[in-house]
Amino acid sequence: MTEDETRKLVTEVKSEFEKFTEYSQRAQLDSFLSYYQNAPEFLHISSDGKMRNYEEFKTICTEYYQSLARQQISTTKERFHIIDTNTVIIGWTGNIIAWFRNGDMMEMNNYSVTNVIKRIAGRWKIIHSHESSLPPEMITKG
């Protein structure tokens, strides 16, 4: 790929990644999950160290997002590694503050995610995701 083609592809993927992040911040579960490939080969490794298939991942996301009012996500570093015109690896590190419906708050600093995304039927889909972080800090309402 030429430098121009690479820049164009990174711009396209970055735009999609920004939409994905916005859905996460607003706790819009269905829109957020639409970026993940619902397929047997999907693999998610959570920050708790567990491997999950799509259905298991969807379950933990549903539990989390149903308790969530909103999140503030700030990027400290991101990298896009182009494998080919249909496959990109995104490395992201940032901080997340989550406000829950019950009034509690959680801070997750130095939260890192590696996503492998693939263009499938014209859409960018996450086919592999690996999260790691420091232990979150819970601030309870009371």
Secondary structure, DSSP 8 states (H G I E B T S, - for coil): --HHHHHHHHHHHHHHHHHHHHHHHTT-HHHHHTTB--STT-EEE-TTS-EE-HHHHHHHHHHHHHHEEEEEEEEEEEEEEEEETTEEEEEEEEEEEEEETTS-EEEEEEEEEEEEEEEETTEEEEEEEEEE-S--EEE---
